[in-house]
Amino acid sequence: MKLFRYRKPSINTVLGITKTKKQIKRSMGIYKITKITNAPKNFQRRMLNKVGYYSEPAKIWRNGIRRPGGCMVSLVGLIISVSMLIKGFINK
């Protein structure tokens, strides 16, 4: 078990509601039905995975190369424009 979690657990998980809901669904047999209804989607995902659709080169080919600090450019631009606007009001 990890010492620190990446995210904090939800309220439902902490209270045990999620575990109870899963036990109820298992006892009612709902997961057996969803296993059948989700079979086509699961098969398609497995085939795409075998072909390499989810590999890193394929993701780069589909989405383009990720640039470091993608949102930082807009954030810095916003800060600069706000500071220039404030300086303009102060100098008047």
C-alpha atoms as an extended CHARMM CRD file, in Angstrom:
* protein
*
        92  EXT
         1         1  MET       CA              0.0000000000        0.0000000000        0.0000000000  PROA      1               0.0000000000
         2         2  LYS       CA              1.2440000000        3.4840000000       -0.8480000000  PROA      2               0.0000000000
         3         3  LEU       CA              2.0370000000        5.9230000000        1.9120000000  PROA      3               0.0000000000
         4         4  PHE       CA              0.3960000000        8.8750000000        0.1110000000  PROA      4               0.0000000000
         5         5  ARG       CA             -2.4540000000        8.7620000000       -2.3720000000  PROA      5               0.0000000000
         6         6  TYR       CA             -2.4080000000       10.8070000000       -5.5670000000  PROA      6               0.0000000000
         7         7  ARG       CA             -5.9380000000       12.0220000000       -4.8320000000  PROA      7               0.0000000000
         8         8  LYS       CA             -7.9060000000       12.1660000000       -1.6420000000  PROA      8               0.0000000000
         9         9  PRO       CA            -10.7030000000        9.5790000000       -1.4090000000  PROA      9               0.0000000000
        10        10  SER       CA            -14.3030000000       10.5990000000       -1.9840000000  PROA      10              0.0000000000
        11        11  ILE       CA            -16.8360000000       10.8590000000        0.8140000000  PROA      11              0.0000000000
        12        12  ASN       CA            -18.6400000000        7.7370000000       -0.4490000000  PROA      12              0.0000000000
        13        13  THR       CA            -15.4260000000        5.7150000000       -0.2950000000  PROA      13              0.0000000000
        14        14  VAL       CA            -14.5940000000        6.9200000000        3.1930000000  PROA      14              0.0000000000
        15        15  LEU       CA            -18.1000000000        6.1170000000        4.4730000000  PROA      15              0.0000000000
        16        16  GLY       CA            -18.1080000000        2.6750000000        2.7940000000  PROA      16              0.0000000000
        17        17  ILE       CA            -21.0370000000        3.4520000000        0.5160000000  PROA      17              0.0000000000
        18        18  THR       CA            -19.1410000000        2.4450000000       -2.6190000000  PROA      18              0.0000000000
        19        19  LYS       CA            -18.2270000000       -0.9530000000       -1.1690000000  PROA      19              0.0000000000
        20        20  THR       CA            -21.8230000000       -1.5930000000       -0.1000000000  PROA      20              0.0000000000
        21        21  LYS       CA            -23.1970000000       -0.6660000000       -3.5250000000  PROA      21              0.0000000000
        22        22  LYS       CA            -20.7530000000       -3.0330000000       -5.2140000000  PROA      22              0.0000000000
        23        23  GLN       CA            -21.7230000000       -5.8840000000       -2.8730000000  PROA      23              0.0000000000
        24        24  ILE       CA            -25.4190000000       -5.3100000000       -3.6290000000  PROA      24              0.0000000000
        25        25  LYS       CA            -24.8070000000       -5.2620000000       -7.3870000000  PROA      25              0.0000000000
        26        26  ARG       CA            -22.7190000000       -8.4480000000       -7.1470000000  PROA      26              0.0000000000
        27        27  SER       CA            -25.4030000000      -10.2500000000       -5.1570000000  PROA      27              0.0000000000
        28        28  MET       CA            -28.1530000000       -9.1680000000       -7.5900000000  PROA      28              0.0000000000
        29        29  GLY       CA            -26.1390000000      -10.3190000000      -10.6070000000  PROA      29              0.0000000000
        30        30  ILE       CA            -26.0400000000       -6.9210000000      -12.2900000000  PROA      30              0.0000000000
        31        31  TYR       CA            -22.3640000000       -7.2850000000      -13.1500000000  PROA      31              0.0000000000
        32        32  LYS       CA            -23.0960000000      -10.5160000000      -15.0370000000  PROA      32              0.0000000000
        33        33  ILE       CA            -25.5520000000       -8.6190000000      -17.2420000000  PROA      33              0.0000000000
        34        34  THR       CA            -23.2360000000       -5.6600000000      -17.8210000000  PROA      34              0.0000000000
        35        35  LYS       CA            -20.4610000000       -8.0770000000      -18.7300000000  PROA      35              0.0000000000
        36        36  ILE       CA            -22.5920000000       -9.2290000000      -21.6680000000  PROA      36              0.0000000000
        37        37  THR       CA            -23.8780000000       -5.7930000000      -22.6900000000  PROA      37              0.0000000000
        38        38  ASN       CA            -20.3940000000       -4.2350000000      -22.5990000000  PROA      38              0.0000000000
        39        39  ALA       CA            -18.7580000000       -7.0890000000      -24.5210000000  PROA      39              0.0000000000
        40        40  PRO       CA            -18.6870000000       -5.3210000000      -27.9240000000  PROA      40              0.0000000000
        41        41  LYS       CA            -17.0480000000       -2.1760000000      -26.4840000000  PROA      41              0.0000000000
        42        42  ASN       CA            -14.5560000000       -4.2440000000      -24.5090000000  PROA      42              0.0000000000
        43        43  PHE       CA            -13.6780000000       -6.3060000000      -27.5960000000  PROA      43              0.0000000000
        44        44  GLN       CA            -13.1240000000       -3.1500000000      -29.6460000000  PROA      44              0.0000000000
        45        45  ARG       CA            -10.8820000000       -1.6560000000      -26.9510000000  PROA      45              0.0000000000
        46        46  ARG       CA             -8.8300000000       -4.8680000000      -26.7150000000  PROA      46              0.0000000000
        47        47  MET       CA             -8.3360000000       -4.9480000000      -30.4930000000  PROA      47              0.0000000000
        48        48  LEU       CA             -7.2690000000       -1.2950000000      -30.6110000000  PROA      48              0.0000000000
        49        49  ASN       CA             -4.8390000000       -1.9900000000      -27.7890000000  PROA      49              0.0000000000
        50        50  LYS       CA             -3.3270000000       -4.9580000000      -29.6780000000  PROA      50              0.0000000000
        51        51  VAL       CA             -2.8960000000       -2.8790000000      -32.8240000000  PROA      51              0.0000000000
        52        52  GLY       CA             -1.1150000000       -0.1670000000      -30.8540000000  PROA      52              0.0000000000
        53        53  TYR       CA             -3.7620000000        2.5700000000      -30.9450000000  PROA      53              0.0000000000
        54        54  TYR       CA             -3.0610000000        3.5200000000      -27.3200000000  PROA      54              0.0000000000
        55        55  SER       CA              0.7440000000        3.4330000000      -27.6340000000  PROA      55              0.0000000000
        56        56  GLU       CA              2.7370000000        6.6130000000      -27.0400000000  PROA      56              0.0000000000
        57        57  PRO       CA              3.7670000000        7.1230000000      -30.7180000000  PROA      57              0.0000000000
        58        58  ALA       CA              0.1480000000        6.7250000000      -31.8390000000  PROA      58              0.0000000000
        59        59  LYS       CA             -1.0500000000        9.2350000000      -29.2340000000  PROA      59              0.0000000000
        60        60  ILE       CA              1.5820000000       11.7220000000      -30.4200000000  PROA      60              0.0000000000
        61        61  TRP       CA              0.5460000000       11.1340000000      -34.0460000000  PROA      61              0.0000000000
        62        62  ARG       CA             -3.1440000000       11.7590000000      -33.1990000000  PROA      62              0.0000000000
        63        63  ASN       CA             -2.7520000000       14.6830000000      -30.7820000000  PROA      63              0.0000000000
        64        64  GLY       CA              0.5180000000       16.2760000000      -31.8420000000  PROA      64              0.0000000000
        65        65  ILE       CA              3.6170000000       16.7870000000      -29.7500000000  PROA      65              0.0000000000
        66        66  ARG       CA              2.9000000000       18.1580000000      -26.3070000000  PROA      66              0.0000000000
        67        67  ARG       CA              4.6330000000       21.4350000000      -25.6450000000  PROA      67              0.0000000000
        68        68  PRO       CA              6.0150000000       22.0180000000      -22.1680000000  PROA      68              0.0000000000
        69        69  GLY       CA              4.1540000000       24.7390000000      -20.3230000000  PROA      69              0.0000000000
        70        70  GLY       CA              1.2070000000       24.7990000000      -22.7130000000  PROA      70              0.0000000000
        71        71  CYS       CA             -1.0950000000       26.7230000000      -20.4100000000  PROA      71              0.0000000000
        72        72  MET       CA              1.7840000000       28.7070000000      -18.9140000000  PROA      72              0.0000000000
        73        73  VAL       CA              2.0040000000       30.8040000000      -22.0800000000  PROA      73              0.0000000000
        74        74  SER       CA             -1.5680000000       32.0320000000      -21.6880000000  PROA      74              0.0000000000
        75        75  LEU       CA             -1.1130000000       32.5130000000      -17.9360000000  PROA      75              0.0000000000
        76        76  VAL       CA              2.0230000000       34.6480000000      -18.4040000000  PROA      76              0.0000000000
        77        77  GLY       CA              0.2550000000       36.6720000000      -21.1030000000  PROA      77              0.0000000000
        78        78  LEU       CA             -2.6630000000       37.2960000000      -18.7680000000  PROA      78              0.0000000000
        79        79  ILE       CA             -0.3540000000       38.4020000000      -15.9460000000  PROA      79              0.0000000000
        80        80  ILE       CA              1.5690000000       40.7530000000      -18.2270000000  PROA      80              0.0000000000
        81        81  SER       CA             -1.5920000000       42.3200000000      -19.6400000000  PROA      81              0.0000000000
        82        82  VAL       CA             -3.0980000000       42.8130000000      -16.1660000000  PROA      82              0.0000000000
        83        83  SER       CA              0.1270000000       44.3590000000      -14.8670000000  PROA      83              0.0000000000
        84        84  MET       CA              0.2690000000       46.7360000000      -17.8570000000  PROA      84              0.0000000000
        85        85  LEU       CA             -3.3450000000       47.6860000000      -17.2900000000  PROA      85              0.0000000000
        86        86  ILE       CA             -2.6770000000       48.3850000000      -13.5870000000  PROA      86              0.0000000000
        87        87  LYS       CA              0.4320000000       50.4610000000      -14.4410000000  PROA      87              0.0000000000
        88        88  GLY       CA             -1.6440000000       52.4630000000      -16.9140000000  PROA      88              0.0000000000
        89        89  PHE       CA             -4.1920000000       53.3180000000      -14.2230000000  PROA      89              0.0000000000
        90        90  ILE       CA             -1.5030000000       54.1720000000      -11.6640000000  PROA      90              0.0000000000
        91        91  ASN       CA              0.4190000000       56.5260000000      -14.0040000000  PROA      91              0.0000000000
        92        92  LYS       CA             -2.6930000000       58.5830000000      -14.8100000000  PROA      92              0.0000000000
